[in-house]
Amino acid sequence: MIEKSQHVMLCGEGAELFAREQGFEAMPASYFETEYRREQLRDVQKRNEISLDHNDHKYGTVGCVARDSRGDLAAATSTGGVTNKHPGQVGDSPMIGAGTYASNTGAAVSATGFGEAFIREIVGRDIAAFIQLAGLSLEEAVRRKVMVDLPPIGGNGGVIAISATGEPVLMFNTPGMYRASISEGGEVKIGIYAD
């Protein structure tokens, strides 16, 4: 929809209005409900907690970073979500600079983990800024955010990132992170746990 609007982000009623203007069908909330999710919500509410949607102590984020043949960088992030979150709470995935960020002179970054910490630490933008302003390598910049800045505030998770030169870095401070990378002419790398 980037061709149809000058705005970077729309939310709430404005986003719904824009979607209707573009011809998208509005569905009632009940369309998205399942008995499994209703039971999951009741269980979490009984314990008065907030939990990951998939209840297996793994973040369910899907992210991608890429560099095209012209050298342009891009990042995309889709949240795994949480159950029983506070109404109106927004995670790091849609916040440009927190869980998702891309700058051709810095890096493209997609994050997974405890979103509140990634928002507080502005993880994506900081990684790019460390490269642009402090001259750090992508690996040094990612290590600083993921291994140094995030853990003291409960920032469990990791990032996938790619530099302006096409170098990928996939780093996490949790027991594992599903991940894969490939570079032009390079080998496919796939992993779950630390190497």
Contact map, one row per residue, 1 for C-alpha under 8 A:
111110000000000000000000000000000000000000000000000000000000000000000000000000000000000000000000000000000000000000000000000000000000000000000000000000000000000000000000000000000000000000000000000
111111100000000000000000000000000000000000000000000000000000000000000000000000000000000000000000000000000000000000000000000000000000000000000000000000000000000000000000000000000000000000000000000
111111000000000000000000000000000000000000000000000000000000000000000000000000000000000000000000000000000000000000000000000000000000000000000000000000000000000000000000000000000000000000000000000
111111000000000000000000000000000000000000000000000000000000000000000000000000000000000000000000000000000000000000000000000000000000000000000000000000000000000000000000000000000000000000000000000
111111100000000000000000000000000000000000000000000000000000000000000000000000000000000000000000000000000000000000000000000000000000000000000000000000000000000000000000000000000000000000000000000
011111110000000000000000000000000000000000000000000000000000000000000000000000000000000000000000000000000000000000000000000000000000000000000000000000000000000000000000000000000000000000000000000
010011111100000000000000000000000000000000000000000000000000000000000000000000000000000000000000000000000000000000000000000000000000000000000000000000000000000000000000000000000000000000000000000
000001111100000000000000000000000000000000000000000000000000000000000000000000000000000000000000000000000000000000000000000000000000000000000000000000000000000000000000000000000000000000000000000
000000111110000000000000000000000000000000000000000000000000000000000000000000000000000000000000000000000000000000000000000000000000000000000000000000000000000000000000000000000000000000000000000
000000111111011000000000000000000000000000000000000000000000000000000000000000000000000000000000000000000000000000000000000000000000000000000000000000000000000000000000000000000000000000000000000
000000001111111100000000000000000000000000000000000000000000000000000000000000000000000000000000000000000000000000000000000000000000000000000000000000000000000000000000000000000000000000000000000
000000000111111100000000000000000000000000000000000000000000000000000000000000000000000000000000000000000000000000000000000000000000000000000000000000000000000000000000000000000000000000000000000
000000000011111110000000000000000000000000000000000000000000000000000000000000000000000000000000000000000000000000000000000000000000000000000000000000000000000000000000000000000000000000000000000
000000000111111111000000000000000000000000000000000000000000000000000000000000000000000000000000000000000000000000000000000000000000000000000000000000000000000000000000000000000000000000000000000
000000000111111111100000000000000000000000000000000000000000000000000000000000000000000000000000000000000000000000000000000000000000000000000000000000000000000000000000000000000000000000000000000
000000000011111111110000000000000000000000000000000000000000000000000000000000000000000000000000000000000000000000000000000000000000000000000000000000000000000000000000000000000000000000000000000
000000000000111111111000000000000000000000000000000000000000000000000000000000000000000000000000000000000000000000000000000000000000000000000000000000000000000000000000000000000000000000000000000
000000000000011111111100000000000000000000000000000000000000000000000000000000000000000000000000000000000000000000000000000000000000000000000000000000000000000000000000000000000000000000000000000
000000000000001111111111100000000000000000000000000000000000000000000000000000000000000000000000000000000000000000000000000000000000000000000000000000000000000000000000000000000000000000000000000
000000000000000111111111110000000000000000000000000000000000000000000000000000000000000000000000000000000000000000000000000000000000000000000000000000000000000000000000000000000000000000000000000
000000000000000011111111000000000000000000000000000000000000000000000000000000000000000000000000000000000000000000000000000000000000000000000000000000000000000000000000000000000000000000000000000
000000000000000001111111000000000000000000000000000000000000000000000000000000000000000000000000000000000000000000000000000000000000000000000000000000000000000000000000000000000000000000000000000
000000000000000000111111100000000000000000000000000000000000000000000000000000000000000000000000000000000000000000000000000000000000000000000000000000000000000000000000000000000000000000000000000
000000000000000000111111110000000000000000000000000000000000000000000000000000000000000000000000000000000000000000000000000000000000000000000000000000000000000000000000000000000000000000000000000
000000000000000000110011111000000000000000000000000000000000000000000000000000000000000000000000000000000000000000000000000000000000000000000000000000000000000000000000000000000000000000000000000
000000000000000000010001111100000000000000000000000000000000000000000000000000000000000000000000000000000000000000000000000000000000000000000000000000000000000000000000000000000000000000000000000
000000000000000000000000111110100000000000000000000000000000000000000000000000000000000000000000000000000000000000000000000000000000000000000000000000000000000000000000000000000000000000000000000
000000000000000000000000011111110000000000000000000000000000000000000000000000000000000000000000000000000000000000000000000000000000000000000000000000000000000000000000000000000000000000000000000
000000000000000000000000001111111000000000000000000000000000000000000000000000000000000000000000000000000000000000000000000000000000000000000000000000000000000000000000000000000000000000000000000
000000000000000000000000000111111000000000000000000000000000000000000000000000000000000000000000000000000000000000000000000000000000000000000000000000000000000000000000000000000000000000000000000
000000000000000000000000001111111000000000000000000000000000000000000000000000000000000000000000000000000000000000000000000000000000000000000000000000000000000000000000000000000000000000000000000
000000000000000000000000000111111100000000000000000000000000000000000000000000000000000000000000000000000000000000000000000000000000000000000000000000000000000000000000000000000000000000000000000
000000000000000000000000000011111110110000000000000000000000000000000000000000000000000000000000000000000000000000000000000000000000000000000000000000000000000000000000000000000000000000000000000
000000000000000000000000000000011111110000000000000000000000000000000000000000000000000000000000000000000000000000000000000000000000000000000000000000000000000000000000000000000000000000000000000
000000000000000000000000000000001111111000000000000000000000000000000000000000000000000000000000000000000000000000000000000000000000000000000000000000000000000000000000000000000000000000000000000
000000000000000000000000000000000111111100000000000000000000000000000000000000000000000000000000000000000000000000000000000000000000000000000000000000000000000000000000000000000000000000000000000
000000000000000000000000000000001111111110000000000000000000000000000000000000000000000000000000000000000000000000000000000000000000000000000000000000000000000000000000000000000000000000000000000
000000000000000000000000000000001111111111000000000000000000000000000000000000000000000000000000000000000000000000000000000000000000000000000000000000000000000000000000000000000000000000000000000
000000000000000000000000000000000011111111100000000000000000000000000000000000000000000000000000000000000000000000000000000000000000000000000000000000000000000000000000000000000000000000000000000
000000000000000000000000000000000001111111110000000000000000000000000000000000000010000000000000000000000000000000000000000000000000000000000000000000000000000000000000000000000000000000000000000
000000000000000000000000000000000000111111111000000000000000000000000000000000000011000000000000000000000000000000000000000000000000000000000000000000000000000000000000000000000000000000000000000
000000000000000000000000000000000000011111111100000000000000000000000000000000000000000000000000000000000000000000000000000000000000000000000000000000000000000000000000000000000000000000000000000
000000000000000000000000000000000000001111111110000000000000000000000000000000000000000000000000000000000000000000000000000000000000000000000000000000000000000000000000000000000000000000000000000
000000000000000000000000000000000000000111111111111000000000000000000000000000000011000000000000000000000000000000000000000000000000000000000000000000000000000000000000000000000000000000000000000
000000000000000000000000000000000000000011111111110000000000000000000000000000000001000000000000000000000000000000000000000000000000000000000000000000000000000000000000000000000000000000000000000
000000000000000000000000000000000000000001111111100000000000000000000000000000000000000000000000000000000000000000000000000000000000000000000000000000000000000000000000000000000000000000000000000
000000000000000000000000000000000000000000111111100000000000000000000000000000000000000000000000000000000000000000000000000000000000000000000000000000000000000000000000000000000000000000000000000
000000000000000000000000000000000000000000011111110000000000000000000000000000000000000000000000000000000000000000000000000000000000000000000000000000000000000000000000000000000000000000000000000
000000000000000000000000000000000000000000011111111000000000000000000000000000000001000000000000000000000000000000000000000000000000000000000000000000000000000000000000000000000000000000000000000
000000000000000000000000000000000000000000011001111100000000000000000000000000000111100000000000000000000000000000000000000000000000000000000000000000000000000000000000000000000000000000000000000
000000000000000000000000000000000000000000010000111110100000000000000000000000000111000000000000000000000000000000000000000000000000000000000000000000000000000000000000000000000000000000000000000
000000000000000000000000000000000000000000000000011111111110000000000000000000011110000000000000000000000000000000000000000000000000000000000000000000000000000000000000000000000000000000000000000
000000000000000000000000000000000000000000000000001111100000000000000000000000011110000000000000000000000000000000000000000000000000000000000000000000000000000000000000000000000000000000000000000
000000000000000000000000000000000000000000000000000111111101000000000000000000000000000000000000000000000000000000000000000000000000000000000000000000000000000000000000000000000000000000000000000
000000000000000000000000000000000000000000000000001111111100000000000000000000000000000000000000000000000000000000000000000000000000000000000000000000000000000000000000000000000000000000000000000
000000000000000000000000000000000000000000000000000101111100000000000000000000000000000000000000000000000000000000000000000000000000000000000000000000000000000000000000000000000000000000000000000
000000000000000000000000000000000000000000000000000101111110000000000000000000000000000000000000000000000000000000000000000000000000000000000000000000000000000000000000000000000000000000000000000
000000000000000000000000000000000000000000000000000101111111000000000000000000000000000000000000000000000000000000000000000000000000000000000000000000000000000000000000000000000000000000000000000
000000000000000000000000000000000000000000000000000100001111100000000000000000010000000000000000000000000000000110000000000000000000000000000000000000000000100000000000000000000000000000000000000
000000000000000000000000000000000000000000000000000001000111110000000000000000111000000000000000000000000000000100000000000000000000000000000000000000000000000000000000000000000000000000000000000
000000000000000000000000000000000000000000000000000000000011111000000000000011111000000000000000000000000000001110000000000000000000000000000000000000000000000000000000000000000000000000000000000
000000000000000000000000000000000000000000000000000000000001111100000000000011110000000000000000000000000000000100000000000000000000000000000000000000000000000000000000000000000000000000000000000
000000000000000000000000000000000000000000000000000000000000111110000000001111000000000000000000000000000000011100000000000000000000000000000000000000000000000100000000000000000000000000000000000
000000000000000000000000000000000000000000000000000000000000011111000000001110000000000000000000000000000000010000000000000000000000000000000000000000000000000100000000000000000000000000000000000
000000000000000000000000000000000000000000000000000000000000001111100000111100000000000000000000000000000001110000000000000000000000000000000000000000000000000111000000000000000000000000000000000
000000000000000000000000000000000000000000000000000000000000000111110000111000000000000000000000000000000001000000000000000000000000000000000000000000000000000001000000000000000000000000000000000
000000000000000000000000000000000000000000000000000000000000000011111111110000000000000000000000000000000000000000000000000000000000000000000000000000000000000001010100000000000000000000000000000
000000000000000000000000000000000000000000000000000000000000000001111111100000000000000000000000000000000000000000000000000000000000000000000000000000000000000000000000000000000000000000000000000
000000000000000000000000000000000000000000000000000000000000000000111111000000000000000000000000000000000000000000000000000000000000000000000000000000000000000000000000000000000000000000000000000
000000000000000000000000000000000000000000000000000000000000000000111111000000000000000000000000000000000000000000000000000000000000000000000000000000000000000000000000000000000000000000000000000
000000000000000000000000000000000000000000000000000000000000000000111111100000000000000000000000000000010000000000000000000000000000000000000000000000000000000000011000000000000000000000000000000
000000000000000000000000000000000000000000000000000000000000000000111111110000000000000000000000000000010000000000000000000000000000000000000000000000000000000000010000000000000000000000000000000
000000000000000000000000000000000000000000000000000000000000000011110011111000000000000000000000000001110011000000000000000000000000000000000000000000000000000001010000000000000000000000000000000
000000000000000000000000000000000000000000000000000000000000000011100001111100000000000000000000000011100001000000000000000000000000000000000000000000000000000000000000000000000000000000000000000
000000000000000000000000000000000000000000000000000000000000001111000000111110000000000000000000000111000001110000000000000000000000000000000000000000000000000000000000000000000000000000000000000
000000000000000000000000000000000000000000000000000000000000001110000000011111000000000000000000000100000000010000000000000000000000000000000000000000000000000000000000000000000000000000000000000
000000000000000000000000000000000000000000000000000000000000111100000000001111100000000000001100001100000000011000000000000000000000000000000000000000000000000000000000000000000000000000000000000
000000000000000000000000000000000000000000000000000000000000111000000000000111110000000000001100000000000000000000000000000000000000000000000000000000000000000000000000000000000000000000000000000
000000000000000000000000000000000000000000000000000000000001110000000000000011111000000000101000000000000000000100000000000000000000000000000000000000000000000000000000000000000000000000000000000
000000000000000000000000000000000000000000000000000110000011110000000000000001111100000000000000000000000000000000000000000000000000000000000000000000000000000000000000000000000000000000000000000
000000000000000000000000000000000000000000000000000110000001100000000000000000111110000000000000000000000000000000000000000000000000000000000000000000000000000000000000000000000000000000000000000
000000000000000000000000000000000000000000000000011110000000000000000000000000011111100000000000000000000000000000000000000000000000000000000000000000000000000000000000000000000000000000000000000
000000000000000000000000000000000000000110010000011110000000000000000000000000001111100000000000000000000000000000000000000000000000000000000000000000000000000000000000000000000000000000000000000
000000000000000000000000000000000000000010011000111000000000000000000000000000000111110000000000000000000000000000000000000000000000000000000000000000000000000000000000000000000000000000000000000
000000000000000000000000000000000000000000000000010000000000000000000000000000000111111010000000000000000000000000000000000000000000000000000000000000000000000000000000000000000000000000000000000
000000000000000000000000000000000000000000000000000000000000000000000000000000000001111110000000000000000000000000000000000000000000000000000000000000000000000000000000000000000000000000000000000
000000000000000000000000000000000000000000000000000000000000000000000000000000000000111110000000000000000000000000000000000000000000000000000000000000000000000000000000000000000000000000000000000
000000000000000000000000000000000000000000000000000000000000000000000000000000000000011111000000000000000000000000000000000000000000000000000000000000000000000000000000000000000000000000000000000
000000000000000000000000000000000000000000000000000000000000000000000000000000000000111111100000000000000000000000000000000000000000000000000000000000000000000000000000000000000000000000000000000
000000000000000000000000000000000000000000000000000000000000000000000000000000000000000111110100000000000000000000000000000000000000000000000000000000000000000000000000000000000000000000000000000
000000000000000000000000000000000000000000000000000000000000000000000000000000100000000011111110000000000000000000110010000000000000000000000000000000000000000000000000000000000000000000000000000
000000000000000000000000000000000000000000000000000000000000000000000000000000000000000001111111011100000000000000110110000000000000000000000000000000000000000000000000000000000000000000000000000
000000000000000000000000000000000000000000000000000000000000000000000000000011100000000000111111011100000000001000100000000000000000000000000000000000000000000000000000000000000000000000000000000
000000000000000000000000000000000000000000000000000000000000000000000000000011000000000001111111001100000000000000000000000000000000000000000000000000000000000000000000000000000000000000000000000
000000000000000000000000000000000000000000000000000000000000000000000000000000000000000000111111111100000000000000000010000000000000000000000000000000000000000000000000000000000000000000000000000
000000000000000000000000000000000000000000000000000000000000000000000000000000000000000000011111111110000000000000000000000100000000000000000000000000000000000000000000000000000000000000000000000
000000000000000000000000000000000000000000000000000000000000000000000000000000000000000000000011111110000000000000000000011111000000000000000000000000000000000000000000000000000000000000000000000
000000000000000000000000000000000000000000000000000000000000000000000000000000000000000000011011111110000000001000000111111110000000000000000000000000000000000000000000000000000000000000000000000
000000000000000000000000000000000000000000000000000000000000000000000000000010000000000000011111111110000000111100100110011100000000000000000000000000000000000000000000000000000000000000000000000
000000000000000000000000000000000000000000000000000000000000000000000000001110000000000000011111111111000001111000000000000100000000000000000000000000000000000000000000000000000000000000000000000
000000000000000000000000000000000000000000000000000000000000000000000000011000000000000000000001111111100011110000000000000110000000000000000000000000000000000000000000000000000000000000000000000
000000000000000000000000000000000000000000000000000000000000000000000000111000000000000000000000000111110111100000000000000100010000000000000000000000000000000000000000000000000000000000000000000
000000000000000000000000000000000000000000000000000000000000000000000000110000000000000000000000000011111111000000000000000000010000000000000000000000000000000000000000000000000000000000000000000
000000000000000000000000000000000000000000000000000000000000000000000011100000000000000000000000000001111111000000000000000000000000000000000000000000000000000000010000000000000000000000000000000
000000000000000000000000000000000000000000000000000000000000000000000000000000000000000000000000000000111110000000000000000000010001000000000000000000000000000000010000000000000000000000000000000
000000000000000000000000000000000000000000000000000000000000000000000000000000000000000000000000000001111111000000000000000000111011000000000000000000000000000000110000000000000000000000000000000
000000000000000000000000000000000000000000000000000000000000000000000000100000000000000000000000000011111111100000000000000000110010000001000000000000000000000011110000000000000000000000000000000
000000000000000000000000000000000000000000000000000000000000000011000000111000000000000000000000000111110111110000000000000100010000000000000000000000000000000011100000000000000000000000000000000
000000000000000000000000000000000000000000000000000000000000000010000000001000000000000000000000001111000011111000000000000100100000000000000000000000000000001111000000000000000000000000000000000
000000000000000000000000000000000000000000000000000000000000001110000000001110000000000000000000001110000001111100000000000100000000000000000000000000000000001110000000000000000000000000000000000
000000000000000000000000000000000000000000000000000000000000101000000000000010000000000000001000011100000000111110000100000100000000000000000000000000000000111100000000000000000000000000000000000
000000000000000000000000000000000000000000000000000000000011111000000000000000100000000000000000001000000000011111100000000000000000000000000000000000000000111000000000000000000000000000000000000
000000000000000000000000000000000000000000000000000000000010100000000000000000000000000000000000000000000000001111100100000000000000000000000000000000000011110000000000000000000000000000000000000
000000000000000000000000000000000000000000000000000000000000000000000000000000000000000000000000000000000000000111111100000000000000000000000000000000000111100000000000000000000000000000000000000
000000000000000000000000000000000000000000000000000000000000000000000000000000000000000000111000001000000000000111111110000000000000000000000000000000000010000000000000000000000000000000000000000
000000000000000000000000000000000000000000000000000000000000000000000000000000000000000000110000000000000000000001111111000000000000000000000000000000000010000000000000000000000000000000000000000
000000000000000000000000000000000000000000000000000000000000000000000000000000000000000000000000000000000000000001111111100000000000000000000000000001001110000000000000000000000000000000000000000
000000000000000000000000000000000000000000000000000000000000000000000000000000000000000000010000011000000000001011111111111000000000000000000000000001000010000000000000000000000000000000000000000
000000000000000000000000000000000000000000000000000000000000000000000000000000000000000000110010011000000000000000111111111000000000000000000000000000000000000000000000000000000000000000000000000
000000000000000000000000000000000000000000000000000000000000000000000000000000000000000000000000010000000000000000011111110000000000000000000000000000000000000000000000000000000000000000000000000
000000000000000000000000000000000000000000000000000000000000000000000000000000000000000000000000010000000000000000001111111001000000000000000000100011000000000000000000000000000000000000000000000
000000000000000000000000000000000000000000000000000000000000000000000000000000000000000000000000111000000000000000000111111111000000000000000000000000000000000000000000000000000000000000000000000
000000000000000000000000000000000000000000000000000000000000000000000000000000000000000000000000111000000000000000000110111111100000000000000000100000000000000000000000000000000000000000000000000
000000000000000000000000000000000000000000000000000000000000000000000000000000000000000000000001111111000001111000000000011111110000000000000000000000000000000000000000000000000000000000000000000
000000000000000000000000000000000000000000000000000000000000000000000000000000000000000000000000110010000000000000000000011111111000000000000000000000000000000000000000000000000000000000000000000
000000000000000000000000000000000000000000000000000000000000000000000000000000000000000000000000100000000000000000000000111111111100000000001000100000000000000000000000000000000000000000000000000
000000000000000000000000000000000000000000000000000000000000000000000000000000000000000000000000000000000110100000000000001111111110000001001100100000000000000000000000000000000000000000000000000
000000000000000000000000000000000000000000000000000000000000000000000000000000000000000000000000000001101111000000000000000111111111000000001000000000000000000000000000000000000000000000000000000
000000000000000000000000000000000000000000000000000000000000000000000000000000000000000000000000000000000100000000000000000011111111110000000000000000000000000000000000000000000000000000000000000
000000000000000000000000000000000000000000000000000000000000000000000000000000000000000000000000000000000000000000000000000001111111111100001000000000000000000000000000000000000000000000000000000
000000000000000000000000000000000000000000000000000000000000000000000000000000000000000000000000000000000110000000000000000000111111111111001000000000000000000000000000000000000000000000000000000
000000000000000000000000000000000000000000000000000000000000000000000000000000000000000000000000000000001100000000000000000000011111111100000000000000000000000000000000000000000000000000000000000
000000000000000000000000000000000000000000000000000000000000000000000000000000000000000000000000000000000000000000000000000000001111111000000000000000000000000000000000000000000000000000000000000
000000000000000000000000000000000000000000000000000000000000000000000000000000000000000000000000000000000000000000000000000000001111111100000000000000000000000000000000000000000000000000000000000
000000000000000000000000000000000000000000000000000000000000000000000000000000000000000000000000000000000000000000000000000000000111111110000000000000000000000000000000000000000000000000000000000
000000000000000000000000000000000000000000000000000000000000000000000000000000000000000000000000000000000000000000000000000000000111011111111000000000000000000000000000000000000000000000000000000
000000000000000000000000000000000000000000000000000000000000000000000000000000000000000000000000000000000000000000000000000000000010001111111000000000000000000000000000000000000000000000000000000
000000000000000000000000000000000000000000000000000000000000000000000000000000000000000000000000000000000010000000000000000000100010000111111100000000000000000011100010100000000000000000000000000
000000000000000000000000000000000000000000000000000000000000000000000000000000000000000000000000000000000000000000000000000000000000000111111110000000000000000000000000100000000000000000000000000
000000000000000000000000000000000000000000000000000000000000000000000000000000000000000000000000000000000000000000000000000000000000000111111111000000000000000000000000000000000000000000000000000
000000000000000000000000000000000000000000000000000000000000000000000000000000000000000000000000000000000000000000000000000001110110000111111111100000000000000000000000000000000000000000000000000
000000000000000000000000000000000000000000000000000000000000000000000000000000000000000000000000000000000000000000000000000000100000000001111111111000000000001010000000101000000000000000000000000
000000000000000000000000000000000000000000000000000000000000000000000000000000000000000000000000000000000000000000000000000000000000000000111111111100000000000000000000001000000000000000000000000
000000000000000000000000000000000000000000000000000000000000000000000000000000000000000000000000000000000000000000000000000000000000000000011111111110000000000000000000000000000000000000000000000
000000000000000000000000000000000000000000000000000000000000000000000000000000000000000000000000000000000000000000000000101001100000000000001111111111000000000000000000000000000000000000000000000
000000000000000000000000000000000000000000000000000000000000000000000000000000000000000000000000000000000000000000000000000000000000000000000111111111100010111000000000001110000000000000000000000
000000000000000000000000000000000000000000000000000000000000000000000000000000000000000000000000000000000000000000000000000000000000000000000111111111100000000000000000000110000000000000000000000
000000000000000000000000000000000000000000000000000000000000000000000000000000000000000000000000000000000000000000000000000000000000000000000011111111110000000000000000000000000000000000000000000
000000000000000000000000000000000000000000000000000000000000000000000000000000000000000000000000000000000000000000000000100000000000000000000001111111111000000000000000000000000000000000000000000
000000000000000000000000000000000000000000000000000000000000000000000000000000000000000000000000000000000000000000001100100000000000000000000000111111111111000000000000000000000000000000000000000
000000000000000000000000000000000000000000000000000000000000000000000000000000000000000000000000000000000000000000000000000000000000000000000000011111111111000000000000000010000000000000000000000
000000000000000000000000000000000000000000000000000000000000000000000000000000000000000000000000000000000000000000000000000000000000000000000000000111111110000000000000000000000000000000000000000
000000000000000000000000000000000000000000000000000000000000000000000000000000000000000000000000000000000000000000001000000000000000000000000000000011111110000000000000000000000000000000000000000
000000000000000000000000000000000000000000000000000000000000000000000000000000000000000000000000000000000000000001001000000000000000000000000000000001111111000000000000000000000000000000000000000
000000000000000000000000000000000000000000000000000000000000000000000000000000000000000000000000000000000000000011111100000000000000000000000000010001111111100000000000000000000000000000000000000
000000000000000000000000000000000000000000000000000000000000000000000000000000000000000000000000000000000000000011000000000000000000000000000000000001100111110000000000000111000000000000000000000
000000000000000000000000000000000000000000000000000000000010000000000000000000000000000000000000000000000000001111000000000000000000000000000000010000000011111000000000000111001000000000000000000
000000000000000000000000000000000000000000000000000000000000000000000000000000000000000000000000000000000000001110000000000000000000000000000000010000000001111100000000011111001000000000000000000
000000000000000000000000000000000000000000000000000000000000000000000000000000000000000000000000000000000000111100000000000000000000000000000100010000000000111110000000011100000000000000000000000
000000000000000000000000000000000000000000000000000000000000001110000000000000000000000000000000000000000000111000000000000000000000000000000000000000000000011111000001111000000010000000000000000
000000000000000000000000000000000000000000000000000000000000000010000000000000000000000000000000000000000011110000000000000000000000000001000100000000000000001111100001110000000000000000000000000
000000000000000000000000000000000000000000000000000000000000000011100000100000000000000000000000000000000011100000000000000000000000000001000000000000000000000111111111100000000000000000000000000
000000000000000000000000000000000000000000000000000000000000000000000000000000000000000000000000000000000111000000000000000000000000000001000000000000000000000011111111000000000000000000000000000
000000000000000000000000000000000000000000000000000000000000000000100011100000000000000000000000000000011110000000000000000000000000000000000000000000000000000001111110000000000000000000000000000
000000000000000000000000000000000000000000000000000000000000000000000010000000000000000000000000000000000000000000000000000000000000000000000000000000000000000001111110000000000000000000000000000
000000000000000000000000000000000000000000000000000000000000000000100000000000000000000000000000000000000000000000000000000000000000000000000000000000000000000001111111000000000000001000000000000
000000000000000000000000000000000000000000000000000000000000000000000000000000000000000000000000000000000000000000000000000000000000000001000000000000000000000001111111100000000000001000000000000
000000000000000000000000000000000000000000000000000000000000000000000000000000000000000000000000000000000000000000000000000000000000000000000000000000000000000111100111110000000000101000000000000
000000000000000000000000000000000000000000000000000000000000000000000000000000000000000000000000000000000000000000000000000000000000000001100100000000000000000111000011111000000000000000000000000
000000000000000000000000000000000000000000000000000000000000000000000000000000000000000000000000000000000000000000000000000000000000000000000000000000000000011110000001111100000010000000000000000
000000000000000000000000000000000000000000000000000000000000000000000000000000000000000000000000000000000000000000000000000000000000000000000110010000000000011100000000111110000000000000000000000
000000000000000000000000000000000000000000000000000000000000000000000000000000000000000000000000000000000000000000000000000000000000000000000000011000000001111000000000011111011000000000000000000
000000000000000000000000000000000000000000000000000000000000000000000000000000000000000000000000000000000000000000000000000000000000000000000000011000100001110000000000001111110000000000000000000
000000000000000000000000000000000000000000000000000000000000000000000000000000000000000000000000000000000000000000000000000000000000000000000000000000000001110000000000000111111000000000000000000
000000000000000000000000000000000000000000000000000000000000000000000000000000000000000000000000000000000000000000000000000000000000000000000000000000000000000000000000000011111000000000000000110
000000000000000000000000000000000000000000000000000000000000000000000000000000000000000000000000000000000000000000000000000000000000000000000000000000000000000000000000000111111100000000000001110
000000000000000000000000000000000000000000000000000000000000000000000000000000000000000000000000000000000000000000000000000000000000000000000000000000000000110000000000000101111110000000000011100
000000000000000000000000000000000000000000000000000000000000000000000000000000000000000000000000000000000000000000000000000000000000000000000000000000000000000000000000000000011111000000000111100
000000000000000000000000000000000000000000000000000000000000000000000000000000000000000000000000000000000000000000000000000000000000000000000000000000000000000100000000010000001111100000000111000
000000000000000000000000000000000000000000000000000000000000000000000000000000000000000000000000000000000000000000000000000000000000000000000000000000000000000000000000000000000111110000011110000
000000000000000000000000000000000000000000000000000000000000000000000000000000000000000000000000000000000000000000000000000000000000000000000000000000000000000000000001000000000011111000011100000
000000000000000000000000000000000000000000000000000000000000000000000000000000000000000000000000000000000000000000000000000000000000000000000000000000000000000000000000000000000001111101111000000
000000000000000000000000000000000000000000000000000000000000000000000000000000000000000000000000000000000000000000000000000000000000000000000000000000000000000000000111000000000000111111110000000
000000000000000000000000000000000000000000000000000000000000000000000000000000000000000000000000000000000000000000000000000000000000000000000000000000000000000000000000000000000000011111000000000
000000000000000000000000000000000000000000000000000000000000000000000000000000000000000000000000000000000000000000000000000000000000000000000000000000000000000000000000000000000000001111100000000
000000000000000000000000000000000000000000000000000000000000000000000000000000000000000000000000000000000000000000000000000000000000000000000000000000000000000000000000000000000000011111110000000
000000000000000000000000000000000000000000000000000000000000000000000000000000000000000000000000000000000000000000000000000000000000000000000000000000000000000000000000000000000000011011111000000
000000000000000000000000000000000000000000000000000000000000000000000000000000000000000000000000000000000000000000000000000000000000000000000000000000000000000000000000000000000001111001111100000
000000000000000000000000000000000000000000000000000000000000000000000000000000000000000000000000000000000000000000000000000000000000000000000000000000000000000000000000000000000001110000111110000
000000000000000000000000000000000000000000000000000000000000000000000000000000000000000000000000000000000000000000000000000000000000000000000000000000000000000000000000000000000111100000011111000
000000000000000000000000000000000000000000000000000000000000000000000000000000000000000000000000000000000000000000000000000000000000000000000000000000000000000000000000000000001111000000001111111
000000000000000000000000000000000000000000000000000000000000000000000000000000000000000000000000000000000000000000000000000000000000000000000000000000000000000000000000000000011110000000000111110
000000000000000000000000000000000000000000000000000000000000000000000000000000000000000000000000000000000000000000000000000000000000000000000000000000000000000000000000000000111100000000000011111
000000000000000000000000000000000000000000000000000000000000000000000000000000000000000000000000000000000000000000000000000000000000000000000000000000000000000000000000000000110000000000000011111
000000000000000000000000000000000000000000000000000000000000000000000000000000000000000000000000000000000000000000000000000000000000000000000000000000000000000000000000000000000000000000000010111
